[in-house]
Amino acid sequence: MKLPDPEKALELYYTKTEINNAEIRELFSCNSTTATRLKKSVQAAMAAKDKPVRTWLPGNIDVKTAFEVWCINVDDMEKHLLKLQKLRNAGVLK
């Protein structure tokens, strides 16, 4: 399993309220088994909250809860992506 691509991760975070296995596989470049394991850890966290998080489709998971469980810090990711874009624009990186 690879670290998520910052652009994909931020796009999912800001455009979706819930995600499914296919989007998890794309985000982490992983197989179906790994995606299911990641999803189950989020489903457990969603159920354990004082006010359980519900999704529209039963096979989906809440994006915000998923990023919390997977320790994906959106603020840090945004800062790193902006820095990366500045370096590319300056010609330092391709």
C-alpha positions in Angstrom: 0.0 0.0 0.0 1.3 3.4 -1.0 0.8 6.8 0.7 -2.1 8.6 -0.9 -1.5 11.1 -3.7 -2.1 14.5 -2.1 -4.2 15.8 -5.1 -6.4 12.7 -5.1 -6.8 12.8 -1.4 -7.8 16.5 -1.3 -10.1 16.0 -4.3 -11.9 13.2 -2.5 -12.0 15.1 0.8 -13.5 18.3 -0.7 -15.8 16.8 -3.4 -17.3 13.7 -1.6 -19.0 13.1 1.6 -18.7 9.3 1.4 -16.4 7.0 -0.5 -16.6 3.3 -1.6 -14.0 0.5 -2.1 -13.1 1.6 -5.6 -12.2 5.1 -4.4 -10.2 3.6 -1.5 -8.3 1.4 -3.9 -7.6 4.4 -6.2 -6.5 6.6 -3.3 -4.0 4.1 -1.8 -3.2 2.1 -5.0 -4.1 -1.1 -3.2 -6.0 -4.3 -3.9 -9.6 -5.1 -2.9 -8.6 -7.0 0.3 -6.6 -4.0 1.6 -9.4 -1.6 0.7 -11.9 -3.7 2.5 -9.7 -3.9 5.6 -9.3 -0.1 5.5 -13.0 0.4 5.1 -13.8 -1.9 8.0 -11.6 0.0 10.4 -13.5 3.2 9.5 -16.9 1.5 9.8 -15.9 0.4 13.3 -14.9 4.0 14.2 -18.1 5.3 12.7 -20.2 2.9 14.9 -18.1 3.6 18.0 -18.8 7.4 18.1 -21.3 8.8 20.6 -23.5 9.8 17.7 -22.8 7.1 15.0 -22.1 8.5 11.6 -24.6 7.3 8.9 -24.0 7.1 5.1 -26.5 7.2 2.3 -25.3 3.9 0.8 -24.6 1.0 3.2 -21.3 0.1 1.5 -19.8 3.6 1.8 -17.9 5.3 4.6 -17.7 8.9 5.7 -14.8 10.7 4.2 -14.0 12.9 7.3 -14.0 9.9 9.6 -11.9 7.9 7.2 -9.2 10.5 7.0 -9.2 10.7 10.8 -8.8 7.0 11.2 -6.2 6.8 8.5 -4.3 9.7 10.1 -4.4 11.8 6.9 -4.0 15.4 8.0 -5.7 17.6 5.4 -4.2 20.9 6.6 -0.6 19.4 6.3 -1.4 17.9 3.0 -2.7 21.2 1.6 0.5 23.0 2.8 2.7 20.3 1.2 0.8 20.4 -2.1 1.1 24.2 -2.2 4.8 24.0 -1.6 5.1 21.4 -4.3 3.2 23.5 -6.8 5.5 26.5 -6.0 8.6 24.4 -6.6 7.2 23.2 -9.9 6.3 26.7 -11.0 9.8 27.9 -10.1 11.3 25.2 -12.2 13.0 23.4 -9.3 10.9 20.3 -9.8 9.3 18.8 -12.9 
